[in-house]
Amino acid sequence: MATPSTENYVLGRGMLYWDPWDTSTTAYLGERALGNAPEVSINMNATFLDHFSSMSGFKSKDKTVVNEVSPQVTFTLEELVSDNWQLLVFGTKTTVTQTVSDGALTKVIAKPLKGRYFDLDSRSIQTKLITHGTVTGGPFQKGETITGGTSNKTAVVLEVRSSTSLLIGTDGGITTAETITGGTSNATATTTSGGVYTAGAVTVFLTGTPATVYTPTTDYTVDAATGRIFITATSNIAEDISITVVFGRAALTYTKILALDSVGQEGKLRYVSDNPEGGQWEMIIWKVRLKPNGDTALIGDDWAKLGFQGDILRDATYHPTSPYMDLIVTDA
């Protein structure tokens, strides 16, 4: 459209796409939409070398040439997904698969301290709690094997939680309303539940003295999601004396990003406009090296954002006729 015209005024909106470059195959891996980007800008930085004549009077500029070009693109992202975090921290992304365990795992904490958290090296902590009716010939004992009279399945008692509940280890399938019998105590009872997974249920005892069992809430709490045990300030657990934690965990799949494992990520950046006012354009930048731009607020009063700055590099090898970028413009 010819100028001047108010139809040429633009209210900018659009989408960014990132396509990483694989040096091993010398090919792009495929474009991924980066999500909502409230700010996208480009700077065609150029440095000029000026020459001044000194033949008479005042020095006067008589020639200028381009001495350096260093174009850049900057943008912020508001969708804090794993792929965008990976770009920000120069990371390598892996998928971690955690297998299920109903209580066969142990963690020795050699020097517990009150008011401190200790990592159990697993996430999504849980164990199975089985409930039962009145015990005869008992009580059940910690460490013994119980057997189901109907299912004929067995499980190890990790802890006698109450007169009507047991925290059990690996469960072969004890069912509801069957008689369970203790292998050492010969105690018997009828189950009222075949086992309920309880988040954060663990057993903590003095290392080498399994009979010395500590009390949940009073002596410790468990952050089930992150897999940590907290020794309370008023705990009966003695500091610097080893304790053992017996626990189970759920099956879990999660993403882990190894930060600073892939510094200097390069790829193609595509911007496709969707302007509600004005013309439209598409910018394809062949070779961009991304890096973080500014701080990333993990806590704040505004929407969290990831800031990026990209150096636009010359790519004459694969795009000899347009080594920096293509700009496709559709006038309003």
MIGU-509616 format. One line per field, with one value per residue (C-alpha): residue number from 0; residue in three letters; x, y, z. Coordinates in Angstrom, 1 decimal, always signed. Layout:
n	NUM; ... $
res	ALA; ... $
x	X; ... $
y	Y; ... $
z	Z; ... $
//
This chain:
n	0; 1; 2; 3; 4; 5; 6; 7; 8; 9; 10; 11; 12; 13; 14; 15; 16; 17; 18; 19; 20; 21; 22; 23; 24; 25; 26; 27; 28; 29; 30; 31; 32; 33; 34; 35; 36; 37; 38; 39; 40; 41; 42; 43; 44; 45; 46; 47; 48; 49; 50; 51; 52; 53; 54; 55; 56; 57; 58; 59; 60; 61; 62; 63; 64; 65; 66; 67; 68; 69; 70; 71; 72; 73; 74; 75; 76; 77; 78; 79; 80; 81; 82; 83; 84; 85; 86; 87; 88; 89; 90; 91; 92; 93; 94; 95; 96; 97; 98; 99; 100; 101; 102; 103; 104; 105; 106; 107; 108; 109; 110; 111; 112; 113; 114; 115; 116; 117; 118; 119; 120; 121; 122; 123; 124; 125; 126; 127; 128; 129; 130; 131; 132; 133; 134; 135; 136; 137; 138; 139; 140; 141; 142; 143; 144; 145; 146; 147; 148; 149; 150; 151; 152; 153; 154; 155; 156; 157; 158; 159; 160; 161; 162; 163; 164; 165; 166; 167; 168; 169; 170; 171; 172; 173; 174; 175; 176; 177; 178; 179; 180; 181; 182; 183; 184; 185; 186; 187; 188; 189; 190; 191; 192; 193; 194; 195; 196; 197; 198; 199; 200; 201; 202; 203; 204; 205; 206; 207; 208; 209; 210; 211; 212; 213; 214; 215; 216; 217; 218; 219; 220; 221; 222; 223; 224; 225; 226; 227; 228; 229; 230; 231; 232; 233; 234; 235; 236; 237; 238; 239; 240; 241; 242; 243; 244; 245; 246; 247; 248; 249; 250; 251; 252; 253; 254; 255; 256; 257; 258; 259; 260; 261; 262; 263; 264; 265; 266; 267; 268; 269; 270; 271; 272; 273; 274; 275; 276; 277; 278; 279; 280; 281; 282; 283; 284; 285; 286; 287; 288; 289; 290; 291; 292; 293; 294; 295; 296; 297; 298; 299; 300; 301; 302; 303; 304; 305; 306; 307; 308; 309; 310; 311; 312; 313; 314; 315; 316; 317; 318; 319; 320; 321; 322; 323; 324; 325; 326; 327; 328; 329; 330; 331 $
res	MET; ALA; THR; PRO; SER; THR; GLU; ASN; TYR; VAL; LEU; GLY; ARG; GLY; MET; LEU; TYR; TRP; ASP; PRO; TRP; ASP; THR; SER; THR; THR; ALA; TYR; LEU; GLY; GLU; ARG; ALA; LEU; GLY; ASN; ALA; PRO; GLU; VAL; SER; ILE; ASN; MET; ASN; ALA; THR; PHE; LEU; ASP; HIS; PHE; SER; SER; MET; SER; GLY; PHE; LYS; SER; LYS; ASP; LYS; THR; VAL; VAL; ASN; GLU; VAL; SER; PRO; GLN; VAL; THR; PHE; THR; LEU; GLU; GLU; LEU; VAL; SER; ASP; ASN; TRP; GLN; LEU; LEU; VAL; PHE; GLY; THR; LYS; THR; THR; VAL; THR; GLN; THR; VAL; SER; ASP; GLY; ALA; LEU; THR; LYS; VAL; ILE; ALA; LYS; PRO; LEU; LYS; GLY; ARG; TYR; PHE; ASP; LEU; ASP; SER; ARG; SER; ILE; GLN; THR; LYS; LEU; ILE; THR; HIS; GLY; THR; VAL; THR; GLY; GLY; PRO; PHE; GLN; LYS; GLY; GLU; THR; ILE; THR; GLY; GLY; THR; SER; ASN; LYS; THR; ALA; VAL; VAL; LEU; GLU; VAL; ARG; SER; SER; THR; SER; LEU; LEU; ILE; GLY; THR; ASP; GLY; GLY; ILE; THR; THR; ALA; GLU; THR; ILE; THR; GLY; GLY; THR; SER; ASN; ALA; THR; ALA; THR; THR; THR; SER; GLY; GLY; VAL; TYR; THR; ALA; GLY; ALA; VAL; THR; VAL; PHE; LEU; THR; GLY; THR; PRO; ALA; THR; VAL; TYR; THR; PRO; THR; THR; ASP; TYR; THR; VAL; ASP; ALA; ALA; THR; GLY; ARG; ILE; PHE; ILE; THR; ALA; THR; SER; ASN; ILE; ALA; GLU; ASP; ILE; SER; ILE; THR; VAL; VAL; PHE; GLY; ARG; ALA; ALA; LEU; THR; TYR; THR; LYS; ILE; LEU; ALA; LEU; ASP; SER; VAL; GLY; GLN; GLU; GLY; LYS; LEU; ARG; TYR; VAL; SER; ASP; ASN; PRO; GLU; GLY; GLY; GLN; TRP; GLU; MET; ILE; ILE; TRP; LYS; VAL; ARG; LEU; LYS; PRO; ASN; GLY; ASP; THR; ALA; LEU; ILE; GLY; ASP; ASP; TRP; ALA; LYS; LEU; GLY; PHE; GLN; GLY; ASP; ILE; LEU; ARG; ASP; ALA; THR; TYR; HIS; PRO; THR; SER; PRO; TYR; MET; ASP; LEU; ILE; VAL; THR; ASP; ALA $
x	+0.0; +1.2; +2.3; +1.2; -1.9; -3.2; -3.8; +0.0; +0.0; +0.7; -0.3; +2.2; +1.2; +2.6; +4.3; +7.9; +9.2; +12.6; +14.3; +17.6; +20.5; +22.0; +25.7; +26.0; +23.5; +24.0; +20.2; +17.4; +15.4; +12.0; +10.3; +8.7; +6.3; +7.8; +4.4; +3.2; +5.9; +4.8; +7.9; +9.9; +12.3; +15.2; +18.2; +20.2; +23.4; +26.0; +29.2; +30.5; +34.1; +34.2; +36.9; +37.6; +39.4; +42.0; +43.1; +41.7; +39.6; +37.5; +37.8; +35.0; +33.6; +34.1; +33.5; +31.9; +31.8; +30.3; +32.9; +30.9; +27.5; +26.2; +22.4; +20.5; +17.0; +15.5; +12.3; +10.6; +8.6; +5.7; +5.2; +7.7; +7.6; +10.6; +11.7; +11.9; +13.7; +16.2; +17.0; +17.4; +19.8; +21.8; +20.5; +20.2; +16.8; +16.3; +13.3; +13.6; +11.5; +11.2; +10.0; +7.5; +8.5; +6.2; +8.9; +12.1; +14.1; +16.4; +18.3; +20.9; +21.3; +24.6; +24.4; +20.8; +20.4; +17.2; +15.5; +17.1; +15.8; +17.5; +17.1; +15.9; +17.1; +13.6; +10.5; +6.8; +7.4; +4.6; +4.1; +1.2; -0.9; -3.0; -5.8; -7.3; -9.7; -8.9; -5.6; -5.6; -2.5; -0.4; +0.5; +2.1; +5.8; +8.0; +10.1; +8.1; +6.4; +2.7; +0.7; -2.8; -4.9; -7.0; -4.5; -1.5; +0.5; +3.2; +4.5; +7.0; +5.8; +7.8; +6.0; +3.1; +1.3; -1.6; -3.5; -5.4; -2.9; +0.4; +2.8; +4.0; +6.7; +6.5; +2.9; +2.1; -1.6; -3.1; -6.8; -9.6; -11.5; -8.9; -7.1; -3.5; -1.0; +2.3; +5.3; +7.1; +4.3; +1.6; -0.8; -3.9; -6.4; -9.0; -8.1; -10.5; -8.5; -6.1; -3.6; -3.9; -1.0; -0.2; +1.9; +4.8; +4.4; +7.9; +9.6; +12.5; +14.6; +17.9; +20.5; +21.4; +18.5; +15.3; +13.2; +13.9; +11.3; +10.6; +7.2; +5.8; +5.0; +6.6; +10.1; +10.0; +7.8; +8.0; +7.8; +6.5; +6.6; +10.3; +11.4; +12.8; +12.5; +12.5; +13.9; +11.7; +13.2; +11.8; +12.6; +13.7; +16.2; +19.6; +21.9; +24.9; +23.7; +22.8; +19.2; +17.7; +14.6; +12.6; +10.2; +8.4; +7.9; +5.4; +6.1; +6.9; +8.1; +9.5; +11.8; +15.2; +17.3; +21.1; +22.0; +25.0; +25.5; +24.9; +26.3; +26.0; +22.7; +22.2; +19.2; +16.7; +14.2; +11.0; +8.6; +5.1; +3.0; -0.7; -1.3; -4.8; -4.0; -1.6; +0.3; +1.7; +5.3; +7.3; +11.0; +13.2; +16.6; +18.8; +21.4; +20.8; +22.9; +20.6; +21.6; +19.6; +18.8; +18.6; +17.3; +14.6; +12.3; +11.4; +9.3; +7.6; +4.3; +4.1; +3.8; +7.0; +9.0; +12.1; +14.2; +16.4; +18.9; +20.1; +23.1; +22.2; +25.1; +26.1; +25.3; +26.8; +27.4; +23.8; +22.2; +24.8; +22.4; +20.8; +23.2; +21.4; +17.6; +14.6; +11.8; +8.6; +6.2; +2.5; +1.3; -2.1 $
y	+0.0; +3.5; +5.9; +8.0; +6.0; +5.2; +1.7; +1.2; +1.6; -1.7; -3.2; -6.0; -9.6; -12.9; -16.2; -17.3; -20.7; -22.2; -24.8; -26.2; -27.0; -30.5; -30.3; -34.1; -34.3; -30.7; -30.3; -28.5; -30.7; -29.1; -25.9; -25.7; -22.9; -21.1; -20.0; -16.5; -13.9; -10.5; -8.8; -9.5; -7.0; -6.9; -4.6; -4.3; -3.2; -1.7; +0.1; +2.7; +3.8; +7.5; +9.4; +13.1; +15.5; +17.7; +19.6; +23.0; +24.7; +22.4; +18.7; +17.5; +14.0; +13.0; +9.2; +6.6; +2.8; -0.1; -1.5; -4.1; -5.7; -7.5; -7.8; -9.1; -10.3; -10.2; -11.7; -12.8; -16.0; -16.5; -20.2; -21.9; -25.4; -27.7; -27.0; -23.3; -23.8; -26.0; -23.1; -20.7; -22.8; -24.2; -27.6; -31.1; -32.7; -36.3; -38.3; -40.1; -43.2; -44.1; -47.6; -48.4; -49.8; -50.6; -50.4; -52.2; -49.0; -47.7; -44.5; -44.2; -40.7; -40.8; -37.4; -36.2; -32.6; -31.1; -28.5; -29.9; -31.7; -34.9; -36.3; -39.8; -40.0; -40.8; -38.8; -39.3; -41.2; -43.6; -46.9; -49.3; -49.2; -52.2; -52.1; -55.0; -55.9; -57.3; -59.2; -62.6; -64.4; -61.3; -58.6; -58.4; -57.6; -55.3; -57.2; -60.3; -61.7; -61.9; -64.3; -64.0; -67.0; -66.6; -65.0; -66.8; -63.6; -62.4; -59.0; -57.7; -55.6; -52.4; -50.9; -51.6; -48.3; -49.0; -51.9; -52.1; -51.1; -52.2; -50.5; -53.2; -53.6; -55.2; -56.4; -59.5; -58.9; -59.3; -58.7; -57.3; -59.6; -62.3; -63.7; -62.6; -64.5; -63.4; -65.6; -64.9; -63.7; -66.1; -63.2; -63.3; -60.7; -60.1; -57.4; -54.5; -53.1; -54.8; -52.0; -48.2; -46.3; -43.5; -40.6; -39.8; -43.0; -44.1; -46.0; -44.3; -46.3; -46.1; -47.7; -51.1; -51.1; -51.6; -51.7; -48.1; -46.6; -42.8; -41.2; -39.4; -35.7; -35.6; -36.7; -36.2; -35.2; -36.2; -34.1; -36.9; -35.0; -34.0; -37.0; -35.5; -36.1; -33.3; -33.7; -31.6; -29.1; -31.0; -34.5; -37.4; -38.3; -37.6; -35.5; -37.0; -40.6; -42.6; -43.4; -45.5; -44.6; -47.4; -46.2; -46.9; -44.8; -44.5; -45.2; -41.8; -40.3; -36.7; -34.4; -33.5; -30.8; -30.8; -27.1; -25.7; -28.9; -27.5; -23.9; -22.1; -23.4; -22.4; -22.7; -21.0; -18.5; -17.7; -14.9; -15.0; -12.0; -12.0; -8.2; -7.1; -3.8; -3.2; -5.4; -8.9; -10.2; -13.3; -13.1; -16.1; -15.8; -18.7; -18.8; -17.5; -18.2; -17.8; -16.7; -15.5; -11.8; -10.4; -12.1; -14.6; -14.0; -17.2; -15.3; -12.0; -10.1; -10.2; -13.1; -15.0; -14.5; -16.0; -13.4; -14.2; -12.4; -13.9; -13.0; -13.2; -14.9; -15.0; -18.3; -18.0; -21.8; -22.8; -19.5; -17.7; -15.3; -14.2; -15.2; -13.4; -13.6; -13.3; -10.9; -11.5; -8.5; -8.3; -4.7; -3.8 $
z	+0.0; -0.8; +1.9; +3.7; +5.0; +8.4; +7.2; +7.5; +11.2; +13.0; +16.2; +16.6; +17.5; +16.4; +17.1; +17.5; +16.4; +17.3; +15.2; +16.7; +14.5; +14.8; +14.1; +13.7; +10.8; +9.7; +9.5; +11.4; +13.8; +13.3; +14.4; +17.8; +18.8; +21.8; +23.2; +24.2; +23.7; +24.9; +23.7; +20.5; +19.0; +16.5; +16.4; +13.2; +15.0; +12.6; +13.4; +10.9; +10.4; +9.6; +7.7; +8.2; +5.9; +7.5; +4.4; +5.5; +8.1; +10.3; +10.0; +7.9; +7.4; +3.8; +3.9; +6.0; +5.6; +7.5; +9.7; +11.6; +11.7; +14.8; +14.5; +17.5; +18.4; +21.9; +23.2; +26.4; +26.9; +29.4; +29.0; +31.5; +30.0; +30.1; +26.5; +27.2; +30.5; +28.6; +26.2; +29.1; +31.2; +28.3; +29.2; +28.1; +28.7; +29.9; +30.9; +34.3; +34.9; +38.6; +39.3; +42.0; +45.4; +48.3; +51.0; +50.0; +49.9; +52.7; +53.3; +56.1; +57.5; +59.3; +61.0; +61.4; +62.6; +64.0; +61.8; +58.6; +55.5; +54.2; +50.7; +50.3; +46.7; +45.4; +44.7; +45.3; +48.6; +49.6; +51.3; +51.7; +54.9; +55.6; +58.1; +60.1; +62.9; +66.4; +66.7; +68.4; +69.6; +68.9; +68.6; +65.1; +65.2; +63.2; +60.7; +60.5; +57.4; +57.3; +55.0; +53.6; +54.2; +51.0; +48.6; +50.1; +49.4; +51.8; +52.9; +55.5; +58.4; +58.3; +61.3; +63.5; +63.1; +65.6; +67.1; +63.8; +61.1; +59.7; +57.4; +55.0; +52.4; +49.0; +48.7; +46.6; +46.7; +50.1; +49.8; +51.9; +54.3; +54.5; +57.5; +57.9; +60.0; +61.4; +60.7; +64.0; +66.3; +65.0; +65.4; +63.3; +62.2; +59.4; +56.9; +56.5; +53.5; +51.2; +51.4; +50.8; +49.4; +51.9; +50.7; +53.0; +55.1; +56.1; +59.0; +60.8; +63.4; +65.1; +62.8; +64.2; +66.6; +64.6; +67.8; +68.4; +66.1; +65.9; +65.8; +62.7; +63.1; +66.6; +65.5; +61.7; +58.8; +55.1; +52.0; +49.8; +46.5; +46.7; +48.6; +51.8; +55.5; +58.0; +61.5; +63.7; +66.2; +69.2; +67.8; +69.9; +67.2; +68.6; +66.4; +64.8; +65.6; +62.5; +61.7; +58.9; +56.9; +55.3; +52.6; +49.3; +46.3; +43.4; +39.8; +38.3; +35.1; +35.1; +33.1; +34.3; +32.7; +33.1; +33.2; +31.4; +29.6; +26.1; +26.1; +22.8; +21.3; +17.7; +15.5; +13.2; +14.6; +12.7; +13.5; +11.9; +12.6; +13.2; +13.5; +14.2; +12.5; +9.6; +7.2; +8.0; +7.8; +8.3; +9.4; +9.1; +10.8; +9.7; +12.4; +16.0; +19.1; +22.1; +25.6; +28.7; +28.8; +32.3; +35.5; +35.7; +38.7; +40.4; +42.9; +42.1; +41.9; +38.1; +35.6; +35.4; +32.2; +30.5; +28.8; +25.7; +23.5; +20.3; +18.2; +14.5; +12.8; +9.2; +7.5; +4.0; +3.8; +3.7; +2.6; +0.4; -1.2; +2.0; +4.8; +7.7; +7.3; +4.9; +5.6; +3.7; +3.9; +2.9; +3.0; +4.5 $
//
